[in-house]
Amino acid sequence: MANTTILLREDIESLGGRGEIVKVKAGYARNYLLPQGLATLATKGNLKQIEQERAALLKKAAVEKATAEAQKEQMGTIELAFERKAGEGGTLFGSVTSMDIADALKAKGYEIDRRRIVLKDAIKETGEYTVTVKLHREVALEVPVVVTAEGGEAAEEPKKERKAKAEAAPAPTAEEPAAEAAEAAE
């Protein structure tokens, strides 16, 4: 398999950060990275140009990191709340996705790309969650998210009541039916 040396122009999660020189499979570089403008070939002929470009990209990355740190400080107290239709057990009829979170952040004045919101699976139950927002490769923010049923905590109450009833009523054991049968026989 042939490998190609390239200079990354953008952060790529599985490869590295902007300004890094990495080796990748030739087909991956030729078919995806180069046409998308995410990388440049690192050949001997354009090595001087690449070094200048790399220095500029590293300066740009430093500025972006400083901006991300400032944005993290500004967003430090943000909390998101969602109200959705939910069933009796607190299960949502829909879900809260990274797109919903991005829209809520936009409504509060923060333009965050939904791909920067780390959410393994969509939120499908009421409750409190913590969602990670990657502002920069090295800067992440933990945002608390509260999901409630429409009308407040209505869906949570039956769930708590069922749990309280289950704890209050002891489960019948195998000995109790035998004792009741013995009393009926007398």
Order of alpha helices (4+ residues) and beta strands (2+ residues): beta-beta-beta-alpha-beta-beta-alpha-beta-beta-beta-beta-alpha-alpha
